[in-house]
Amino acid sequence: MSLIRVVWGTASAPTAMSSYDAALAEAGVENYNLVSVSSVIPAGVDVEAVGTAPNLGPAGERLTVVEARATTAGPGRVSAALAWSQSADDGPGLFYETSGEMDREDVERRVREGLAAGQDLRDWEFADPRVAVESCQADSGRYTTAVVLAVYGDSEPII
């Protein structure tokens, strides 16, 4: 059976991009070219929250993801959340992502509301939702990024 891994990370650095790269490193996906997709989980796929990705293939390959990402220049707080629910009968499911300059409780409430709205649009019977949240305080003079990603399978050659 195919697998989608949910991974997450936070990091601070001197620039917005370097904080994003460091957050991806904490999640274990810094060496891949990320390709974002919308939020539908294919039928018959397991979703597992793992925190940090294992080796998913050679550096530089393409990795398909659903990504929640927030970056801020401190002081402040950034949070990212990914919620998901699969069909009760091993059918398709949904991811919903939310992120921004907000606290952990707010981002979790918002992502749960978004997932519920997406479920209401579909004629599927869903199992209970799951949520992964990353949140971090950004210090003055530093950029901080929070990410939560759903990683679809292993990497694939990009060319």
N, C-alpha and C positions, 0 to 999 in steps of 0.2 A: 504494500500500500504506500502511496506517496505521502510525503510529510511536509508540513509547513511549520517552521520553527519561529516562535516569537522571542525576540531578543531585545535588549535595552541597554542604555548607557547614558551617562552624563559626564561632562568634562568642561574645564575652564582653560583658556589659553589667551594669548595676546591679540588674536584676530578672530573674527567670526568664523572664517573657514577653518582655521586651525582648531578651534573649539569643536566644530562639527566633526572634523577628521578624528579628533581624540575621542569624542563620544562614540563614533563608529568603531574605533579600536576597542573601546570598552565592551561593545556589543559583539566584537569578533568579525566585523564585516568591512573593515577599512581597506582591504586590498582588492575590492571588487568594484566594477562599474555597475551602479545601482540603476535599475530600470523600474520606474514606478508604474503600477497598474491600479485600476480601480479596485473595489473592495469585495469582489465575489469569490467565495471559496468553492472550488469545484466539488462535485459529489464524490464520495468515497475517499476523501483525503483526511488524514489525521492532523490535528493542530496541537502542538506541544509547546508550552512555555518553558524555555530553556535558559533564558538570561543571556548567556554568551554562546555564540554559534561555534560549532566545531569547525575543523577544516572542511570547506565546501568546494575545494578544487583550486586550480592554479590561480595565482595573482593575475589581475587584469581581465579576468573573464566577466561575463554578464551575470548579474544576480537579480532575479525578479522579486520585487518587494512591494508591500503596502507600508507607507512610512508616516509616522507622526513625528514632527520635528519642530522645535522652537529654539531660537537663539536670542539672547539679549545682551546688551552691554550693561554691566552692573553699575549701581546696585539694583537689585530686583530679584525676581524669582521666575524661573521657567518650568513649565510642566508639559509633558507629552503623554498621551494615553491612547491605547488601542483596545477596543472591545470587539468581541466576536461571539457568534453563536452559530451553531450548525443545525441542520435539520435533524429532527428526532429520528428519522428513518434512514440515516446515512446519505441523505441527499445533499444539495448545495447549502451554503451558509453565507454569512456576511461578516466582513470586518468594517468597523467604523473608527476613524481616527480624529482626534482633537488635540490641539496644542496651542500654547501661547504663554503670555506673561500672566500667569494665574497660579493659585495654590493647588496642591494635590487634590483636595476635596472638590474644588470647582471643576477641574479638568475631568475628574472621574464622573461627576454628576452630568456634565455636558456630553461626554462620550456615551454614557448609558442612555441618555435621552436621544442622541443621534441614532444609536443602534435600534432603539425601540421604534423610532420613526421609519427606519429602513425596513424593519420587520413588518410593520403595518402595511407597507407597499406590496408585500409579497404574500402569495397564497401558500406558504410553507408552514409546517408545524415545527417550531424551533425548540431546541433544548435550552437549558439555562445559560445565560451569558457568562462570559469570563472577561476579565479586564486586567491589563498590565499598565502600570503607571510609573513614570520616572519624573522626579521633581528635584530641583536643585536651586539653592540660593546663589545668586551671582554677586561676587564682590566688586566693589568699586574699582574701575580701571581694568577690568577683565571681561572678556566675553565668555558666556556660558551657554552650552547647548544641552538639551535633553532630547533623546530619541527613543522611540519604540518602533520596531519593525517586524512585520511578518515576512519571513523569507521563504519563498516558494522553492523547495527542493534544493539541489546543488547548483553550482555555477555551470555556465555553458560558454563555449567559445564565442567571442564577440565578432571575430572575423574568420 
